[in-house]
Amino acid sequence: MSAQALLASLYRYKAWADEGLLAGLAALREAGSPAEYRTAALVFDHACIVDRIFVANLQQVPHGCTATGTMEPPPLEELARAVRQTDGWYLDYVTGLEPAELAQTLEFSFTDGAAGRMSREEMLGHVVTHAGYHRGEVGRILTRLTGASPPDTFTGYLHQAEPLRRQRTGPLKVR
């Protein structure tokens, strides 16, 4: 599997996991503590802001952000629109790249103005892992308050997206 194919699969997984988390946030908003919902929404909003900052970095345009978070979370419907739009952008971007572009190093500025330099592949890897870390944070809040959180594993996504992966093609080989 090429790096580009893996990244495309990871971004499909990210979009799937983000949808589950949005549903979990909606349930928490209805049933949970307003303070806990606010905390969870702020964490997920932070992840979305960072996703959008790296959209700008990958396009080599100023991101215009001086922080990676806000004092108050946006309404859930607005956050959901931003997450879905950004997830769609990444999937289109990854699948449209030429393989050589993945290795291209880009310079950018962090929100504090400090200089940064990463390859496109590193930036794309950062966005996927950063988002997963923060989904895990929100998942812990959901589990503590509701007893469960949405599924959020790459293997879970792969098996749901491609059920044939659960079928054996031959006898199990033990090494």
FENVEN-V915818 format. One record per run of one state. SS is the DSSP state (A for helix, B for strand, O for the rest). FROM is the first residue (numbers start at 1). TO is the last residue. If there is no record, write none. Layout:
# FENVEN-V915818
{{SS/FROM/TO} {SS/FROM/TO}}
This chain:
# FENVEN-V915818
{{O/1/2} {A/3/31} {O/32/33} {A/34/59} {O/60/75} {A/76/96} {O/97/98} {A/99/102} {O/103/104} {B/105/109} {O/110/114} {B/115/119} {A/120/146} {O/147/153} {A/154/161} {O/162/162} {A/163/166} {O/167/175}}
